[in-house]
């Protein structure tokens, strides 16, 4: 039997669904410097539904949390990242907040 996060990830990939009130983590290839992260961040903060976000260059991860009452449109965020020149290799919806993800990655 598959785990719940994997099923959610598969459902999002299959249907291009929205992540209702949950943080979405994107694994991204091509981010190599602070300038890369800054370019992606500028694009994502302009989106009306995106709230806090976290970019980890070393792990090539972008975590995006929706604003209260909003949901993340995974396809739109993925398109912004791709249009900025980067490849999204994996998308995962998680129950953690961006702050929790940041704290966890700092400990590792």
C-alpha positions as CSV (number, residue, x, y, z in Angstrom):
1,X,0.0,0.0,0.0
2,X,1.3,3.5,-0.9
3,X,1.8,6.2,1.8
4,X,-0.5,9.1,1.9
5,X,2.1,11.8,0.8
6,X,3.0,9.7,-2.2
7,X,-0.7,9.3,-3.2
8,X,-1.2,13.1,-2.8
9,X,1.9,13.7,-5.0
10,X,0.6,11.3,-7.6
11,X,-2.8,12.9,-7.6
12,X,-1.4,16.4,-8.0
13,X,0.8,15.2,-10.9
14,X,-2.0,13.4,-12.6
15,X,-4.7,16.0,-12.3
16,X,-2.7,19.3,-12.0
17,X,-4.8,19.9,-8.9
18,X,-4.5,22.6,-6.4
19,X,-3.0,22.0,-3.0
20,X,-5.7,23.1,-0.6
21,X,-4.1,25.0,2.3
22,X,-1.0,22.9,2.2
23,X,2.6,23.6,1.6
24,X,4.0,22.4,-1.7
25,X,7.7,21.4,-2.1
26,X,9.3,21.5,-5.5
27,X,12.6,19.7,-6.3
28,X,14.4,21.9,-8.9
29,X,17.4,21.3,-11.1
30,X,19.5,24.2,-12.2
31,X,19.6,26.4,-9.1
32,X,23.2,27.0,-8.4
33,X,23.5,30.5,-6.8
34,X,21.8,33.1,-4.8
35,X,20.9,35.0,-8.0
36,X,19.0,31.9,-9.2
37,X,17.1,31.7,-5.9
38,X,16.4,35.5,-6.0
39,X,14.9,35.3,-9.6
40,X,12.6,32.4,-8.6
41,X,11.6,34.2,-5.4
42,X,10.7,37.4,-7.2
43,X,8.4,35.5,-9.6
44,X,6.7,33.5,-6.8
45,X,6.0,36.3,-4.4
46,X,4.1,38.2,-7.2
47,X,1.6,35.4,-7.4
48,X,-1.6,36.3,-5.4
49,X,-2.0,32.9,-3.7
50,X,1.6,32.5,-2.5
51,X,2.5,33.2,1.1
52,X,5.7,32.3,2.8
53,X,8.3,30.5,0.8
54,X,11.7,28.9,1.3
55,X,14.4,28.1,-1.1
56,X,17.3,25.8,-0.3
57,X,20.0,25.9,-2.9
58,X,22.1,23.0,-1.4
59,X,19.1,20.7,-1.5
60,X,17.5,22.2,-4.6
61,X,14.2,22.6,-2.9
62,X,11.5,25.3,-3.0
63,X,8.7,25.2,-0.5
64,X,5.6,27.4,-1.1
65,X,2.9,27.9,1.5
66,X,-0.5,29.5,0.5
67,X,-1.8,32.7,2.0
68,X,-4.6,32.1,4.5
69,X,-7.8,31.0,2.7
70,X,-5.9,30.4,-0.6
71,X,-4.6,27.3,-2.3
72,X,-1.4,26.7,-4.3
73,X,-2.0,26.1,-8.0
74,X,0.8,23.6,-8.5
75,X,0.7,24.0,-12.3
76,X,1.0,27.8,-12.1
77,X,3.9,27.7,-9.7
78,X,5.7,25.0,-11.7
79,X,5.2,27.1,-14.9
80,X,6.8,30.1,-13.1
81,X,9.8,28.0,-12.1
82,X,10.1,26.6,-15.6
83,X,9.8,30.0,-17.3
84,X,12.6,31.2,-15.0
85,X,14.8,28.6,-16.6
86,X,14.7,25.7,-14.1
87,X,13.5,22.1,-14.3
88,X,11.0,20.9,-11.7
89,X,11.8,17.2,-11.1
90,X,9.4,16.4,-8.3
91,X,6.3,18.0,-6.6
92,X,5.2,17.0,-3.1
93,X,2.4,18.3,-1.0
94,X,3.2,18.3,2.7
95,X,1.4,19.2,5.9
96,X,4.4,21.1,7.3
97,X,4.6,24.9,7.2
98,X,7.4,26.7,5.4
99,X,8.9,27.6,8.8
100,X,8.9,23.9,9.9
101,X,10.6,22.9,6.6
102,X,13.2,25.7,7.1
103,X,13.9,24.6,10.7
104,X,14.2,20.9,9.7
105,X,16.6,21.6,6.8
106,X,18.8,23.8,9.0
107,X,19.2,21.0,11.5
108,X,20.3,18.5,8.8
